[in-house]
Amino acid sequence: MARRLAGLWLSMVMIVLITGCWDSKELTDIGFVVAMAIDKGEKKNIRVTVQIVNPANNSSTQGGSSPAPIPPTTYSAEGNNVFEATRVLSKKLSRELHYGHAVVLLVGEELATTQGIKKIFDGIERDSEFRPSATMVIARGTTGEEIIKQPTSIDNSPAIKIKKMVSDTEKAWGENIDEKIYQVIQAIVSSGKEPTITGVQIDSSNKEDKLMANGIATFKDGKLLKWLDGKEGRGFLWVLGRVRSTLLTMDWNGQSHTIGIENIRTKSSFHSSIDKSGTPMIEVKIGVDANIGEVDVPIDVTNPKVFLQIERLYTQAVHDEALATIKLMQQQKSDIFGFGEVVHRDHPKQWRTLKRDWNEVTFPMIEVKVKVEAYLRNTGLRNRTILESIEIGG
C-alpha cells in the first residue's frame, strides 16, 4: 500500500514538472511595470500612472534581422488612495500588473508640496512585489505622468534613463542624491532625520532627450519644503560624505575660477556632545581626496608652497559649502542630515526629551562644528601649466 501511494505521489510530481505549475501565468497575461508616477488627481485625491514594457517582442522578423523594439506604454487612473487607483487601472488593461521589475517611483511636485508623501507609501510597502530598492524622484515643476511619457533616444524607456541618470549624476557631479524607496521611508519614520529626494525635470531646450536631474528636494513633516540647487546640494552631500566626484573651481590672487579641483573620494562622520545646560553640539568631520584638474594661471604647482596653498583653498571651499547648507537648513527647521539620529545614538536618555521639538526648537539653535581634512593626491600629467610654459618660452 505504501509503495502504491509513493508511486502515485511521484506520478503527480512528474505531471506538475512536465505541465508546469497550476497557477502559472503566460507572459502575454502579465503587464510588467517599470515605473510608477503618483500625482495629485483632478477628480479624486490621487492619480497613478504606470509604464509597462512588453516582455517579448512580437514584431515579425525576416532574414534573421532583429525586431524593432516596442515602445513602452502608459496607463493612468484616479482613486482616493494609491491602492484604489491601481485597482481602477485594471479596467483599462488586458493584463495583470506585476511590479517586481519597477525601477523608479515618481511623485509630482504639486502632490509632494500640498498633500505630502507620507500617505503614498503604505500601499506600496504592503505590496510584496514592489521593490523597495527602486529609485525615488520628484517631478520638478511638472507631474510624474509627464516625466515618464517623455521619449528617450538612447535608453529603451524613460524609467531606465531616470534610474541611470540619477545614479550617474550623483557619482559624477555631486549635486544630486540617489535615494531608494526604503531610504525615504526610513527617514520619514525617523524622529531625527527628514527625507531628501532628487528632482527630475523636463529640459525644453533639448529637442531629443529632455529629461534631466536637477536639485535635491528637502522635506519637513512629509511635505516638500525647499529645493537645494548647485552648491547647496553639494554642501549637503559633503556633510553626508557622498560626494564621489565633482569639479570645484577656485579663485587665485583675485582671478576668478582659475583652478579646478577634481574630487575623487569623500567620507564623513558625526559625533555629538551635550553641555551642562542640556544643549547638544554636533561635530562633523569630512575627509576628501582630490586631484588638480585644471590651472588657468601661470603658476608652478610642483612648488610645495603653491601646492599647500591650493590645498588650503580647497579645504576652505569644502568647509564653507558644507557649513552654508547646514545653516540654511537650520533656518528652514528641517534636519535632513540626521543629526537627531546621532544624538539619539550617543545620548539615548537625553533624546527622549529632545525629540519632542527637535526640528522646531533644538536643531535650529545647536552649534555645528565642521572640520575638513583635504588632501591633493597629484597634479595630473603636467607639472607646469600651459600658461606658465608659454611665459617661460617667451
Secondary structure, 3 states (H helix, E strand, C coil): CHHHHHHHHHHHHHHHHHHCCCCCCCHHHEEEEEEEEEEECCCCCEEEEEEEECCCCCCCCCCCCCCCCCCCEEEEEEECCHHHHHHHHHHHCCCEEECCCCCEEEEEHHHHHHCCCHHHHHHHHHCCCCCCCCEEEEECCCCHHHHHCCCCCCCCCHHHHHHHHHHHHHHHCCCCCCCEHHHHHHHHHCCCCCCEEEEEEECCCCCCCCEEEEEEEEEECCEEEEEECCHHHHHHHHHHCCCCCEEEEEEECCEEEEEEEEEEEEEEEEEEEECCCCCEEEEEEEEEEEEEEEECCCCECCCHHHHHHHHHHHHHHHHHHHHHHHHHHHHHCCCCCCHHHHHHHHCHHHHHHHHHHHHHHHHHHCEEEEEEEEEEEECCCCCECHHHHHHHHC
